[in-house]
Amino acid sequence: MHLTTVIFDMDGLLIDSEPLWKEAAQEIFGQYNIVLNDAQYLSTTGLRTREFVSWWFTKHKINENEYSLAEEKILKSVMQKVQARGKVMPGVTHIFNFFREQNFKIGIASSSSISLINLVVEMLGIKDYLHAIASAETLMNGKPHPQVYLNCATALGSTPTECICFEDSFNGMIAVLAARMQCVVVPSYHQYKEERWSAANLKLSSLQNFNQLHLNLLES
């Protein structure tokens, strides 16, 4: 298998934004007397905000007229929090330099809005590394549907079987595998030992750990 392309998820993989998403969701959901425990929140990690809101608002019988308003409030809050407190994840510089040296085409495929993706790209200083960006914001289906990854591959001029994708969420992993791409998962520390990651082609504790041996393994 000849791999030519790498595609990255963003939230929780390149920038430590998941706690900020959770914080924003808790604040807005609290206005509707909805409280999610950690397990409930994790079960919907990787979904687009509209799907996240719809899922929990439906369960709590919140009027549908509130869905868009809550989504808008969460997105606005996350943008502010990421800009103020977003932190780069370990290994980002290493992984982008590694794949640039390999002459790989590089893309981002995220459930987040284009505005948030552009903000993070600017904050991380990776704009010059990227050949394509794909957002699931306006797609019919978000992750775990593979469309955002397929769209990114198309924008990069690559076939799915040429692509390695890096993910940190279960829904994202399913999207990558459904797209018939090689999946490298980098789960958060407290989820690392969960058996569900065995579906991925490779599991790492940090982007910093990826090296030529891993690439050779994925290509074999």
Secondary structure, DSSP 8 states (H G I E B T S, - for coil): ----EEEE--BTTTB--HHHHHHHHHHHHHTTT----HHHHHHTTTS-HHHHHHHHHHHTT--GGGHHHHHHHHHHHHHHHHHHH--B-TTHHHHHHHHHHTT-EEEEEESS-HHHHHHHHHHHT-GGG-SEEEE-TTSSS-TTSSHHHHHHHHHHT--GGGEEEEESSHHHHHHHHHTT-EEEE---GGGTT-GGGGGSSEE-S-GGG--HHHHHHHH-
